[in-house]
């Protein structure tokens, strides 16, 4: 990716999206999953088998940024 392309993505705000890292135990794969539009859950899927995962955001929250999904 060239520097102008990175700048264009950054200007669109794509690099500012909130995410958490998930290690999918089903396929031993890692992926980021992103917050939904309502800011209530992080949603994504395994990059290999496409198994879906949803992580609810609790009132207390957590400082953890990386999780495992089975």
N, C-alpha and C positions, 0 to 999 in steps of 0.2 A: 504494500500500500504506500502510495506516495504521500509526501507531507501535505500537499493541497487537499488530497482526499481525506486525510486524517482531520485536518482543520474543518472541512465541510461537515464531517460526521459530528465533530465536537460542537460546531455551531448549531446543529439540529438538536442537540441535547441528548443524543443517543448514548453518549459516554457517561452521562449523568444519571442514567436509570439505576434505581436501587436493585441490588441482586444479592443472592446468597449462593454459595457453592455447594453442590450436592455430589456425593460419590454414590453412584448407583451400583449397589451390590449385585444386582441381577446380571449385569454385563461387565462389571469391573470398569466402569466408565465414569468420567467426571464431566460435569456441565454446570454452567450458571443457570439459575432460574430467576426470573424477573418478577417484580411486584406488578399486580394487576392495576387497572385504571381506578378502581375504587379504593386502593391502598389497604385492602383487607387481607390479602393472601399473596404469597409468592407461588407462581404456577409455572410448570415446565414439564419436560419429558426426557426420558433416557435417550441419549443420542443414537443408541444402537437398536434397541427393541421398541422404542417409542412408548414405553410404559409411562403413564402420566403420574405426576406428583403435585400435591397442593399442600402448602405449609401456611396455616393460619397465623396471623399476627396477633399475639395476646396483648392485653392491656399493659402488662409489666414489661414485655419485650425481653430481649436477651442480647448480650454482646457477642454471642457466637455468630460467626459468618459462614461456617462450614458444617455440613450435616451429612449423615448417611441415610440412604433410602433402600428398603428391601422390597 
